Amino acid sequence: MKTLIAVAGISVALHAGMTAVSAQSPSHPKAGASVSASPAAALRQDMRKLWTDHVVWTHAYTVAALGDQPDAPAAANRLMKNQEDIGNAVGKIYGAAAGQQLTTLLKEHISIAVDLIKAAKAGDKAGQQAADAKWQQNGVAIADFLSKANPHWPRATLVDLMKGHLSTTTNVVVARLNKKWDEDVRAYDEVYRHILMMSDALSDGIAKQFPEKFGG
């Protein structure tokens, strides 16, 4: 069973009061008081914030939807807002049209993921397979879009990163459906570790593409 989301995105908002976080650290990003962080470090921090929001609200929605909790719609709305945030960040570097295009792709991605969860929970295998096919196609479209925007993001690399995100997210959903709570905890740790690695790869690509903005 394959469930939930692969998304990709770019953050370009620079906050002088944020500190860099190590690429290997699995801890949540923290705002700091340092004013000496380089533009590249601030970019990486902001990228991690966007992706942290993504996995946190994806998990919140998964828990609520699979548990028939009343907060599922609110979590879904917040997850959609994250896709707007990602698109807006892209627009600040690649133009408003590009940002809107990515937002559209990401919101479609979320909508398909919601259908996947509903089908999986209901045991509707045909519906799940149909949604999964659309989901995979959408993921490739996102990879194509990003790889064309930045020569430092090879398409094959993006596809691999997104597959990794799909796999780790699916492990969380499967563990929760099977009520294997210890596995659920381990799976969430892994999806979070992977998303930080993915966000760092994206921010590193931006810094290489625009050294005059993100040098140092």
N, CA, C and O of each residue as an XYZ file, in Angstrom:
864
protein
N       0.836     -1.193      0.000
C       0.000      0.000      0.000
C       0.864      1.233      0.000
O       1.832      1.371      0.748
N       0.460      2.116     -0.878
C       1.203      3.365     -0.943
C       0.245      4.492     -0.598
O      -0.857      4.581     -1.140
N       0.674      5.330      0.290
C      -0.202      6.391      0.767
C       0.576      7.661      0.991
O       1.751      7.669      1.359
N      -0.158      8.751      0.745
C       0.318     10.098      1.100
C       1.315     10.659      0.127
O       1.311     10.279     -1.043
N       2.172     11.553      0.573
C       2.582     12.684     -0.209
C       4.040     12.702     -0.556
O       4.900     12.387      0.268
N       4.321     13.088     -1.833
C       5.678     13.504     -2.133
C       5.593     14.938     -2.579
O       4.854     15.252     -3.512
N       6.271     15.742     -1.990
C       6.286     17.130     -2.413
C       7.677     17.662     -2.369
O       8.570     17.153     -1.691
N       7.817     18.721     -3.132
C       9.102     19.382     -3.102
C       8.870     20.865     -3.122
O       7.846     21.331     -3.622
N       9.807     21.615     -2.584
C       9.604     23.053     -2.583
C      10.864     23.808     -2.235
O      11.874     23.220     -1.847
N      10.793     25.130     -2.380
C      11.927     26.022     -2.183
C      11.558     27.110     -1.200
O      10.459     27.657     -1.284
N      12.478     27.459     -0.229
C      12.260     28.612      0.645
C      13.335     29.635      0.407
O      14.516     29.293      0.355
N      12.943     30.910      0.259
C      13.935     31.945      0.016
C      13.838     33.101      0.980
O      14.633     34.037      0.884
N      12.893     33.078      1.913
C      12.803     34.167      2.882
C      14.013     34.131      3.778
O      14.343     33.083      4.334
N      14.677     35.252      3.929
C      15.894     35.309      4.730
C      15.609     36.054      6.015
O      15.165     37.202      5.980
N      15.860     35.414      7.163
C      15.636     36.042      8.456
C      16.983     36.154      9.161
O      17.622     35.144      9.457
N      17.410     37.385      9.429
C      18.741     37.598      9.994
C      18.889     36.993     11.376
O      20.007     36.725     11.815
N      17.780     36.775     12.073
C      17.887     36.272     13.438
C      17.860     34.774     13.539
O      17.692     34.254     14.642
N      18.019     34.040     12.443
C      17.953     32.586     12.485
C      19.347     32.002     12.406
O      20.219     32.558     11.738
N      19.566     30.888     13.081
C      20.870     30.228     13.066
C      20.839     29.011     12.177
O      19.777     28.452     11.902
N      22.018     28.601     11.727
C      22.120     27.419     10.865
C      21.935     26.168     11.691
O      22.272     26.127     12.875
N      21.387     25.134     11.041
C      21.232     23.833     11.676
C      22.010     22.830     10.855
O      21.943     22.854      9.626
N      22.747     21.949     11.509
C      23.563     20.972     10.801
C      22.731     20.094      9.908
O      21.621     19.703     10.269
N      23.272     19.771      8.711
C      22.539     18.933      7.751
C      22.286     17.550      8.292
O      21.334     16.893      7.870
N      23.117     17.081      9.227
C      22.940     15.725      9.744
C      22.039     15.669     10.959
O      21.664     14.579     11.391
N      21.683     16.800     11.519
C      20.922     16.789     12.770
C      19.478     16.438     12.545
O      18.857     17.024     11.658
N      18.891     15.500     13.305
C      17.473     15.167     13.162
C      16.591     16.030     14.031
O      15.374     15.847     14.034
N      17.161     16.963     14.767
C      16.347     17.776     15.662
C      15.577     18.826     14.884
O      15.943     19.168     13.760
N      14.506     19.339     15.485
C      13.696     20.351     14.836
C      14.473     21.652     14.727
O      15.278     21.965     15.604
N      14.238     22.438     13.630
C      14.917     23.707     13.496
C      14.512     24.662     14.605
O      13.377     24.631     15.081
N      15.444     25.506     15.010
C      15.157     26.466     16.064
C      15.550     27.856     15.607
O      16.573     28.046     14.950
N      14.710     28.836     15.968
C      15.074     30.212     15.705
C      16.099     30.621     16.747
O      15.997     30.232     17.910
N      17.091     31.408     16.333
C      18.136     31.795     17.250
C      18.312     33.292     17.290
O      17.652     34.026     16.555
N      19.209     33.749     18.156
C      19.426     35.177     18.312
C      20.617     35.664     17.512
O      20.880     36.866     17.474
N      21.352     34.751     16.866
C      22.556     35.149     16.164
C      22.236     36.024     14.966
O      21.277     35.773     14.236
N      23.050     37.058     14.772
C      22.887     37.923     13.607
C      24.011     37.678     12.610
O      24.129     38.406     11.624
N      24.841     36.660     12.854
C      26.008     36.422     12.021
C      25.817     35.277     11.038
O      26.747     34.950     10.300
N      24.623     34.648     11.005
C      24.383     33.540     10.093
C      24.526     34.024      8.661
O      24.023     35.089      8.304
N      25.216     33.234      7.838
C      25.393     33.594      6.437
C      24.064     33.453      5.698
O      23.159     32.775      6.185
N      23.933     34.090      4.519
C      22.709     33.923      3.723
C      22.430     32.459      3.397
O      21.276     32.030      3.404
N      23.481     31.692      3.113
C      23.286     30.277      2.796
C      22.755     29.509      4.000
O      21.893     28.642      3.863
N      23.280     29.837      5.190
C      22.816     29.160      6.403
C      21.370     29.533      6.709
O      20.578     28.686      7.122
N      21.029     30.808      6.506
C      19.654     31.242      6.745
C      18.696     30.589      5.751
O      17.580     30.214      6.110
N      19.135     30.456      4.508
C      18.327     29.778      3.499
C      18.049     28.341      3.899
O      16.919     27.866      3.794
N      19.091     27.648      4.361
C      18.929     26.257      4.786
C      17.966     26.155      5.959
O      17.139     25.245      6.011
N      18.073     27.083      6.896
C      17.178     27.081      8.056
C      15.724     27.269      7.628
O      14.831     26.561      8.093
N      15.503     28.232      6.738
C      14.135     28.503      6.293
C      13.567     27.347      5.472
O      12.381     27.029      5.567
N      14.426     26.725      4.668
C      13.991     25.554      3.917
C      13.546     24.447      4.871
O      12.512     23.814      4.662
N      14.328     24.224      5.906
C      13.980     23.193      6.887
C      12.657     23.516      7.584
O      11.888     22.608      7.900
N      12.388     24.783      7.825
C      11.112     25.152      8.459
C       9.936     24.759      7.571
O       8.955     24.198      8.060
N      10.021     25.045      6.276
C       8.937     24.678      5.363
C       8.731     23.160      5.332
O       7.598     22.681      5.384
N       9.825     22.412      5.246
C       9.702     20.967      5.159
C       9.294     20.349      6.495
O       8.609     19.327      6.526
N       9.715     20.966      7.591
C       9.246     20.501      8.896
C       7.742     20.665      8.993
O       7.041     19.758      9.443
N       7.241     21.828      8.570
C       5.790     22.025      8.555
C       5.107     20.954      7.712
O       4.031     20.467      8.057
N       5.739     20.601      6.618
C       5.131     19.603      5.742
C       4.961     18.253      6.434
O       3.872     17.681      6.417
N       6.037     17.739      7.044
C       5.923     16.421      7.658
C       5.089     16.453      8.936
O       4.398     15.484      9.250
N       5.151     17.558      9.674
C       4.352     17.663     10.896
C       2.863     17.640     10.575
O       2.099     16.915     11.212
N       2.448     18.433      9.585
C       1.015     18.486      9.279
C       0.544     17.308      8.446
O      -0.634     16.952      8.485
N       1.450     16.701      7.693
C       1.101     15.433      7.035
C       0.812     14.372      8.090
O      -0.167     13.633      7.988
N       1.666     14.304      9.096
C       1.466     13.329     10.162
C       0.199     13.636     10.952
O      -0.558     12.728     11.297
N      -0.029     14.917     11.237
C      -1.232     15.292     11.981
C      -2.490     14.894     11.216
O      -3.449     14.392     11.802
N      -2.479     15.122      9.904
C      -3.646     14.747      9.104
C      -3.809     13.224      9.060
O      -4.925     12.715      9.166
N      -2.701     12.501      8.903
C      -2.766     11.040      8.845
C      -3.368     10.472     10.125
O      -4.253      9.618     10.079
N      -2.885     10.947     11.256
C      -3.402     10.479     12.544
C      -4.888     10.774     12.668
O      -5.664      9.910     13.077
N      -5.288     11.994     12.315
C      -6.688     12.387     12.459
C      -7.599     11.634     11.499
O      -8.676     11.180     11.884
N      -7.164     11.504     10.248
C      -8.004     10.853      9.243
C      -8.166      9.364      9.527
O      -9.273      8.833      9.440
N      -7.083      8.695      9.863
C      -7.171      7.261     10.139
C      -7.910      6.976     11.439
O      -8.460      5.890     11.619
N      -7.924      7.949     12.346
C      -8.594      7.765     13.629
C      -9.974      8.372     13.698
O     -10.585      8.415     14.765
N     -10.483      8.853     12.540
C     -11.817      9.477     12.489
C     -11.948     10.623     13.497
O     -12.976     10.769     14.159
N     -10.898     11.426     13.599
C     -10.901     12.539     14.533
C     -11.494     13.790     13.876
O     -11.348     13.984     12.669
N     -12.164     14.641     14.668
C     -12.816     15.827     14.095
C     -11.854     16.899     13.619
O     -12.265     17.828     12.924
N     -10.572     16.789     13.981
C      -9.622     17.814     13.555
C      -9.002     17.518     12.195
O      -8.130     18.265     11.750
N      -9.424     16.454     11.526
C      -8.852     16.106     10.223
C      -9.000     17.238      9.195
O      -8.023     17.553      8.515
N     -10.185     17.867      9.054
C     -10.297     18.962      8.078
C      -9.367     20.133      8.388
O      -8.787     20.722      7.476
N      -9.222     20.470      9.659
C      -8.339     21.579     10.031
C      -6.890     21.247      9.682
O      -6.158     22.099      9.179
N      -6.477     20.007      9.951
C      -5.108     19.595      9.611
C      -4.905     19.616      8.099
O      -3.843     20.015      7.623
N      -5.915     19.187      7.343
C      -5.819     19.205      5.882
C      -5.692     20.630      5.359
O      -4.918     20.890      4.438
N      -6.446     21.546      5.943
C      -6.367     22.949      5.523
C      -4.984     23.531      5.795
O      -4.441     24.272      4.976
N      -4.420     23.192      6.951
C      -3.087     23.695      7.283
C      -2.040     23.095      6.353
O      -1.076     23.764      5.981
N      -2.228     21.839      5.981
C      -1.317     21.199      5.042
C      -1.395     21.881      3.676
O      -0.368     22.081      3.027
N      -2.589     22.237      3.237
C      -2.746     22.972      1.981
C      -2.063     24.334      2.059
O      -1.459     24.787      1.087
N      -2.162     24.983      3.215
C      -1.508     26.284      3.387
C       0.000     26.141      3.229
O       0.653     27.040      2.699
N       0.560     25.026      3.679
C       1.987     24.777      3.515
C       2.376     24.740      2.044
O       3.460     25.198      1.681
N       1.508     24.202      1.195
C       1.805     24.166     -0.237
C       1.816     25.583     -0.821
O       2.603     25.881     -1.720
N       0.949     26.445     -0.312
C       0.960     27.844     -0.735
C       2.244     28.525     -0.287
O       2.839     29.302     -1.035
N       2.667     28.232      0.933
C       3.906     28.812      1.449
C       5.102     28.408      0.583
O       5.970     29.228      0.284
N       5.134     27.142      0.187
C       6.218     26.657     -0.663
C       6.182     27.361     -2.016
O       7.212     27.818     -2.513
N       4.998     27.447     -2.606
C       4.867     28.111     -3.898
C       5.258     29.582     -3.830
O       5.919     30.097     -4.732
N       4.850     30.254     -2.765
C       5.209     31.672     -2.610
C       6.715     31.850     -2.481
O       7.281     32.808     -3.008
N       7.359     30.926     -1.779
C       8.809     30.995     -1.637
C       9.492     30.800     -2.984
O      10.464     31.488     -3.295
N       8.992     29.877     -3.772
C       9.533     29.654     -5.115
C       9.360     30.910     -5.961
O      10.260     31.296     -6.706
N       8.198     31.542     -5.839
C       7.920     32.737     -6.626
C       8.889     33.870     -6.362
O       9.144     34.683     -7.250
N       9.431     33.939     -5.159
C      10.363     35.013     -4.829
C      11.703     34.865     -5.550
O      12.445     35.837     -5.693
N      12.009     33.660     -5.999
C      13.268     33.434     -6.723
C      13.034     33.224     -8.212
O      13.766     33.762     -9.042
N      12.013     32.442     -8.550
C      11.815     32.046     -9.942
C      10.652     32.765    -10.625
O      10.351     32.488    -11.786
N      10.003     33.679     -9.921
C       8.898     34.426    -10.505
C       7.546     33.930    -10.021
O       7.382     32.760     -9.675
N       6.574     34.849    -10.004
C       5.250     34.524     -9.479
C       4.567     33.402    -10.260
O       3.894     32.557     -9.670
N       4.735     33.391    -11.568
C       4.094     32.354    -12.388
C       4.615     30.972    -12.025
O       3.845     30.017    -11.932
N       5.922     30.868    -11.822
C       6.517     29.583    -11.439
C       6.025     29.160    -10.062
O       5.730     27.987     -9.830
N       5.941     30.120     -9.158
C       5.456     29.800     -7.815
C       4.023     29.292     -7.844
O       3.688     28.337     -7.143
N       3.177     29.923     -8.649
C       1.781     29.496     -8.743
C       1.670     28.113     -9.381
O       0.838     27.298     -8.982
N       2.520     27.862    -10.375
C       2.501     26.549    -11.022
C       2.850     25.447    -10.029
O       2.216     24.391    -10.012
N       3.860     25.699     -9.204
C       4.237     24.695     -8.216
C       3.146     24.515     -7.168
O       2.853     23.391     -6.761
N       2.547     25.615     -6.732
C       1.455     25.516     -5.763
C       0.328     24.648     -6.308
O      -0.220     23.810     -5.592
N      -0.012     24.850     -7.568
C      -1.076     24.051     -8.198
C      -0.717     22.567     -8.200
O      -1.548     21.721     -7.872
N       0.522     22.257     -8.569
C       0.964     20.857     -8.583
C       0.928     20.249     -7.182
O       0.515     19.103     -7.003
N       1.362     21.025     -6.200
C       1.414     20.507     -4.834
C       0.022     20.311     -4.243
O      -0.217     19.336     -3.531
N      -0.896     21.228     -4.533
C      -2.256     21.070     -4.019
C      -2.941     19.869     -4.671
O      -3.719     19.160     -4.031
N      -2.644     19.655     -5.940
C      -3.177     18.461     -6.605
C      -2.617     17.214     -5.936
O      -3.321     16.222     -5.746
N      -1.337     17.281     -5.582
C      -0.676     16.174     -4.907
C      -1.358     15.843     -3.578
O      -1.571     14.675     -3.253
N      -1.694     16.870     -2.828
C      -2.359     16.668     -1.540
C      -3.750     16.083     -1.735
O      -4.151     15.173     -1.009
N      -4.486     16.600     -2.711
C      -5.847     16.110     -2.964
C      -5.846     14.624     -3.318
O      -6.689     13.862     -2.846
N      -4.894     14.224     -4.150
C      -4.785     12.812     -4.514
C      -4.435     11.974     -3.288
O      -4.940     10.865     -3.117
N      -3.571     12.512     -2.444
C      -3.176     11.786     -1.231
C      -4.368     11.552     -0.309
O      -4.494     10.485      0.291
N      -5.244     12.553     -0.198
C      -6.451     12.395      0.613
C      -7.313     11.262      0.061
O      -7.857     10.461      0.821
N      -7.436     11.201     -1.263
C      -8.201     10.111     -1.885
C      -7.562      8.759     -1.597
O      -8.258      7.768     -1.376
N      -6.226      8.725     -1.600
C      -5.521      7.479     -1.305
C      -5.817      6.994      0.109
O      -6.057      5.806      0.326
N      -5.801      7.895      1.049
C      -6.063      7.520      2.440
C      -7.483      6.985      2.589
O      -7.709      5.968      3.245
N      -8.436      7.682      1.973
C      -9.830      7.246      2.065
C     -10.011      5.848      1.488
O     -10.685      5.003      2.078
N      -9.397      5.612      0.319
C      -9.531      4.302     -0.319
C      -8.862      3.216      0.508
O      -9.412      2.128      0.677
N      -7.666      3.516      1.026
C      -6.939      2.518      1.824
C      -7.707      2.176      3.093
O      -7.808      1.008      3.470
N      -8.238      3.179      3.739
C      -8.985      2.946      4.976
C     -10.244      2.129      4.726
O     -10.630      1.305      5.555
N     -10.887      2.360      3.578
C     -12.123      1.642      3.241
C     -11.856      0.259      2.652
O     -12.788     -0.520      2.451
N     -10.587     -0.051      2.375
C     -10.277     -1.343      1.759
C     -10.629     -1.389      0.287
O     -10.785     -2.471     -0.279
N     -10.757     -0.229     -0.341
C     -11.094     -0.130     -1.763
C      -9.806     -0.210     -2.581
O      -9.193      0.816     -2.875
N      -9.399     -1.412     -2.946
C      -8.132     -1.604     -3.631
C      -8.124     -0.984     -5.024
O      -7.118     -0.410     -5.442
N      -9.238     -1.095     -5.744
C      -9.303     -0.514     -7.087
C      -9.180      1.006     -7.014
O      -8.455      1.622     -7.795
N      -9.902      1.601     -6.061
C      -9.821      3.048     -5.901
C      -8.435      3.494     -5.471
O      -7.950      4.545     -5.889
N      -7.808      2.690     -4.637
C      -6.463      3.010     -4.164
C      -5.457      2.952     -5.310
O      -4.588      3.816     -5.422
N      -5.576      1.932     -6.161
C      -4.653      1.787     -7.281
C      -4.824      2.922     -8.285
O      -3.843      3.431     -8.828
N      -6.075      3.315     -8.528
C      -6.330      4.411     -9.468
C      -5.757      5.728     -8.945
O      -5.146      6.492     -9.692
N      -5.962      5.978     -7.662
C      -5.429      7.207     -7.069
C      -3.909      7.175     -7.050
O      -3.258      8.193     -7.283
N      -3.344      6.005     -6.771
C      -1.893      5.884     -6.712
C      -1.257      6.174     -8.067
O      -0.197      6.796     -8.134
N      -1.897      5.728     -9.146
C      -1.362      5.987    -10.487
C      -1.317      7.496    -10.760
O      -0.334      8.006    -11.296
N      -2.373      8.190    -10.393
C      -2.412      9.646    -10.562
C      -1.367     10.316     -9.679
O      -0.730     11.289    -10.081
N      -1.201      9.793     -8.494
C      -0.254     10.342     -7.529
C       1.177     10.238     -8.037
O       1.962     11.177     -7.909
N       1.511      9.076     -8.621
C       2.850      8.873     -9.158
C       3.124      9.824    -10.321
O       4.216     10.384    -10.423
N       2.143     10.006    -11.189
C       2.300     10.908    -12.329
C       2.514     12.347    -11.856
O       3.344     13.073    -12.404
N       1.767     12.743    -10.847
C       1.908     14.085    -10.303
C       3.301     14.277     -9.701
O       3.904     15.340     -9.850
N       3.805     13.255     -9.028
C       5.136     13.343     -8.445
C       6.210     13.540     -9.500
O       7.155     14.301     -9.292
N       6.074     12.858    -10.631
C       7.023     13.028    -11.723
C       6.934     14.444    -12.287
O       7.951     15.048    -12.628
N       5.723     14.963    -12.381
C       5.538     16.329    -12.885
C       6.240     17.345    -11.976
O       6.834     18.308    -12.460
N       6.169     17.127    -10.671
C       6.849     18.023     -9.734
C       8.362     17.924     -9.913
O       9.052     18.943     -9.924
N       8.877     16.713    -10.053
C      10.311     16.526    -10.268
C      10.762     17.204    -11.555
O      11.814     17.843    -11.586
N       9.975     17.069    -12.615
C      10.308     17.714    -13.888
C      10.346     19.230    -13.741
O      11.264     19.890    -14.228
N       9.346     19.769    -13.071
C       9.267     21.220    -12.878
C      10.505     21.743    -12.155
O      11.115     22.720    -12.590
N      10.870     21.101    -11.068
C      12.006     21.562    -10.275
C      13.332     21.389    -11.010
O      14.190     22.270    -10.952
N      13.506     20.277    -11.692
C      14.777     20.023    -12.377
C      15.010     21.030    -13.500
O      16.156     21.355    -13.813
N      13.932     21.525    -14.109
C      14.072     22.530    -15.167
C      14.400     23.910    -14.599
O      14.948     24.762    -15.298
N      14.064     24.123    -13.333
C      14.292     25.428    -12.720
C      15.736     25.608    -12.268
O      16.224     26.735    -12.194
N      16.427     24.505    -11.966
C      17.755     24.621    -11.367
C      18.667     23.515    -11.899
O      18.378     22.335    -11.699
N      19.754     23.872    -12.566
C      20.657     22.849    -13.122
C      21.374     22.029    -12.050
O      21.957     20.988    -12.352
N      21.335     22.488    -10.817
C      21.973     21.753     -9.722
C      21.012     20.761     -9.058
O      21.347     20.138     -8.051
N      19.826     20.624     -9.632
C      18.860     19.621     -9.181
C      18.621     18.631    -10.321
O      17.632     18.767    -11.041
N      19.480     17.658    -10.504
C      19.266     16.672    -11.575
C      17.935     15.945    -11.384
O      17.547     15.621    -10.262
N      17.263     15.703    -12.468
C      15.943     15.066    -12.399
C      16.010     13.723    -11.683
O      15.153     13.415    -10.855
N      17.022     12.926    -11.998
C      17.136     11.598    -11.380
C      17.301     11.719     -9.867
O      16.750     10.918     -9.112
N      18.055     12.717     -9.430
C      18.249     12.926     -7.997
C      16.935     13.300     -7.322
O      16.610     12.788     -6.250
N      16.182     14.196     -7.955
C      14.906     14.609     -7.387
C      13.925     13.445     -7.308
O      13.212     13.286     -6.317
N      13.897     12.639     -8.361
C      13.002     11.481     -8.347
C      13.371     10.536     -7.211
O      12.490     10.025     -6.519
N      14.665     10.301     -7.013
C      15.113      9.423     -5.929
C      14.726      9.998     -4.562
O      14.267      9.268     -3.684
N      14.913     11.298     -4.391
C      14.565     11.924     -3.126
C      13.064     11.826     -2.859
O      12.644     11.562     -1.732
N      12.277     12.036     -3.879
C      10.834     11.964     -3.702
C      10.371     10.541     -3.433
O       9.444     10.322     -2.652
N      11.013      9.578     -4.076
C      10.678      8.180     -3.797
C      10.996      7.839     -2.345
O      10.249      7.120     -1.681
N      12.121      8.371     -1.865
C      12.461      8.145     -0.472
C      11.445      8.753      0.467
O      11.096      8.163      1.489
N      10.973      9.931      0.118
C       9.946     10.568      0.946
C       8.644      9.768      0.905
O       7.995      9.585      1.935
N       8.265      9.297     -0.265
C       7.075      8.459     -0.392
C       7.193      7.209      0.460
O       6.266      6.838      1.179
N       8.343      6.569      0.368
C       8.548      5.323      1.092
C       8.480      5.523      2.604
O       7.809      4.765      3.305
N       9.175      6.544      3.102
C       9.177      6.764      4.549
C       7.802      7.190      5.060
O       7.397      6.818      6.161
N       7.087      7.975      4.249
C       5.744      8.398      4.652
C       4.787      7.215      4.646
O       3.949      7.076      5.537
N       4.918      6.373      3.639
C       4.072      5.183      3.561
C       4.271      4.284      4.776
O       3.314      3.702      5.287
N       5.519      4.173      5.237
C       5.796      3.344      6.415
C       5.041      3.837      7.651
O       4.580      3.045      8.473
N       4.925      5.172      7.763
C       4.165      5.729      8.880
C       2.702      5.322      8.790
O       2.110      4.882      9.775
N       2.128      5.471      7.612
C       0.704      5.173      7.428
C       0.413      3.695      7.669
O      -0.566      3.346      8.330
N       1.270      2.831      7.130
C       1.077      1.385      7.298
C       1.153      1.003      8.773
O       0.350      0.207      9.260
N       2.124      1.580      9.477
C       2.267      1.264     10.904
C       1.023      1.680     11.683
O       0.569      0.958     12.571
N       0.482      2.834     11.351
C      -0.713      3.308     12.068
C      -1.941      2.464     11.719
O      -2.745      2.150     12.596
N      -2.086      2.103     10.461
C      -3.216      1.263     10.068
C      -3.172     -0.087     10.782
O      -4.211     -0.648     11.131
N      -1.969     -0.597     10.992
C      -1.806     -1.896     11.661
C      -1.687     -1.782     13.175
O      -1.521     -2.778     13.880
N      -1.777     -0.529     13.665
C      -1.706     -0.264     15.109
C      -0.409     -0.784     15.728
O      -0.400     -1.297     16.847
N       0.669     -0.644     14.988
C       1.994     -1.009     15.491
C       2.680      0.282     15.923
O       3.409      0.901     15.147
N       2.442      0.671     17.147
C       2.804      2.011     17.597
C       4.298      2.227     17.702
O       4.772      3.323     17.405
N       5.058      1.226     18.113
C       6.511      1.388     18.172
C       7.085      1.593     16.765
O       7.989      2.405     16.566
N       6.555      0.855     15.807
C       6.994      1.028     14.425
C       6.603      2.410     13.909
O       7.346      3.033     13.151
N       5.444      2.875     14.322
C       4.981      4.202     13.928
C       5.972      5.273     14.384
O       6.306      6.184     13.627
N       6.435      5.153     15.620
C       7.399      6.122     16.156
C       8.698      6.079     15.353
O       9.234      7.121     14.976
N       9.194      4.893     15.099
C      10.440      4.766     14.341
C      10.274      5.287     12.916
O      11.176      5.922     12.370
N       9.133      5.020     12.330
C       8.882      5.471     10.956
C       8.812      6.986     10.881
O       9.292      7.589      9.921
N       8.214      7.602     11.896
C       8.142      9.067     11.883
C       9.528      9.685     12.051
O       9.840     10.683     11.402
N      10.359      9.106     12.912
C      11.732      9.585     13.044
C      12.453      9.525     11.697
O      13.202     10.435     11.341
N      12.219      8.448     10.959
C      12.899      8.274      9.675
C      12.367      9.249      8.619
O      13.147      9.794      7.838
N      11.060      9.470      8.589
C      10.521     10.407      7.594
C      11.031     11.818      7.878
O      11.253     12.603      6.956
N      11.213     12.130      9.152
C      11.724     13.461      9.499
C      13.203     13.594      9.136
O      13.629     14.627      8.620
N      13.987     12.542      9.408
C      15.402     12.563      9.038
C      15.555     12.740      7.530
O      16.387     13.523      7.071
N      14.761     12.020      6.775
C      14.861     12.084      5.317
C      14.454     13.453      4.776
O      15.068     13.953      3.833
N      13.435     14.057      5.361
C      12.976     15.335      4.832
C      14.005     16.425      5.077
O      14.116     17.355      4.278
N      14.766     16.331      6.172
C      15.833     17.306      6.398
C      16.937     17.136      5.362
O      17.480     18.122      4.864
N      17.267     15.904      5.041
C      18.262     15.638      4.016
C      17.793     16.200      2.676
O      18.577     16.799      1.939
N      16.513     16.003      2.365
C      15.959     16.486      1.105
C      15.949     18.011      1.057
O      16.307     18.604      0.039
N      15.542     18.641      2.147
C      15.479     20.094      2.154
C      16.876     20.691      2.038
O      17.047     21.725      1.393
N      17.879     20.061      2.648
C      19.249     20.549      2.545
C      19.760     20.439      1.109
O      20.475     21.323      0.637
N      19.403     19.371      0.419
C      19.811     19.215     -0.978
C      19.212     20.329     -1.838
O      19.873     20.844     -2.741
N      17.974     20.693     -1.560
C      17.323     21.752     -2.322
C      17.946     23.121     -2.031
O      18.211     23.897     -2.948
N      18.173     23.406     -0.757
C      18.761     24.704     -0.421
C      20.195     24.809     -0.939
O      20.616     25.884     -1.366
N      20.951     23.708     -0.907
C      22.301     23.717     -1.461
C      22.275     24.018     -2.956
O      23.152     24.716     -3.466
N      21.277     23.496     -3.657
C      21.148     23.756     -5.090
C      20.876     25.222     -5.377
O      21.421     25.785     -6.326
N      20.039     25.836     -4.565
C      19.750     27.257     -4.740
C      21.007     28.090     -4.506
O      21.302     29.006     -5.273
N      21.748     27.769     -3.439
C      22.961     28.517     -3.126
C      23.975     28.416     -4.263
O      24.674     29.388     -4.550
N      24.067     27.264     -4.908
C      24.991     27.093     -6.026
C      24.519     27.851     -7.263
O      25.330     28.378     -8.024
N      23.214     27.902     -7.454
C      22.665     28.582     -8.626
C      22.769     30.110     -8.490
O      22.945     30.820     -9.480
N      22.659     30.597     -7.256
C      22.690     32.039     -7.024
C      23.750     32.391     -5.972
O      23.411     32.840     -4.877
N      25.024     32.190     -6.300
C      26.091     32.457     -5.320
C      26.173     33.923     -4.899
O      26.623     34.236     -3.796
N      25.730     34.827     -5.794
C      25.782     36.238     -5.442
C      24.793     36.596     -4.333
O      24.977     37.593     -3.635
N      23.746     35.784     -4.168
C      22.750     36.012     -3.099
C      23.038     35.177     -1.861
O      22.810     35.612     -0.732
N      23.541     33.976     -2.090
C      23.672     33.032     -0.977
C      25.098     32.561     -0.766
O      25.318     31.457     -0.268
N      26.063     33.378     -1.138
C      27.459     33.034     -0.923
C      27.782     32.969      0.553
O      27.150     33.643      1.366
N      28.767     32.157      0.899
C      29.175     32.068      2.303
C      28.408     31.058      3.092
O      28.657     30.888      4.285
